[in-house]
Amino acid sequence: MSVTVDFDYHYFDDPEGYGYRGYVRRPYGSQVVEPWEEVAHYCRQQRVCSAIDIGCAKGFLVETLLANGINAVGYDVSEYALSFAEDLPCYKHDVRCGLPINAETVIALGVLMYLSEEEVTGVLGKIWEATDKIFLFSCHYEGTKQVIPDPLRSITKPRDWWLNTIEHAGFSFEKEAIYFDIYSK
């Protein structure tokens, strides 16, 4: 399956581009806990041993999970982003093709909104199949202000739409955390 958009330098690091305009380890400043640190903390609390990061980009979350003793692997479609994660277990793979392994926790932070609405149900089914216990999810919901416009985002729906769609795939909503929602299988 081919990717219809290119998540390259212009998306991740071009200061005049679209997307992140500089995707670095500490995008929010040194005084703020980063989303990947929150995910690792939550996984440690739940005694998670294995995790898959869908849309791992430069591997920051995978690196943090590994540093916390969690067996982690990441998948992304961007060769550009993955070039920064060459020393990590991060691989080029499109989630629309399913996931090649299972893990206790599957994590999709800010990635499923780049699929088409028609693809989401099938992809969530594939994520459900690969998840042994927990699914962590986040996205920019409808009405969420984005400082930098993101023309590659395909889905802009309210939080309730995502909640219902994820639950329809078989997950049960557990609670909302600061950077992600927690679903169980």
Secondary structure, DSSP 8 states (H G I E B T S, - for coil): ---SS--SHHHHT-TTSSTTSS--S-TT-TTS--HHHHHHHHHHHTT--EEEEET-TTSHHHHHHHHTT-EEEEEES-HHHHGGGTTSSEEE--GGG--SS-EEEEEEES-GGGS-HHHHHHHHHHHHHHEEEEEEEE---TT---SS--TT------HHHHHHHHHHTT-EEEEE-SS-EEEE-
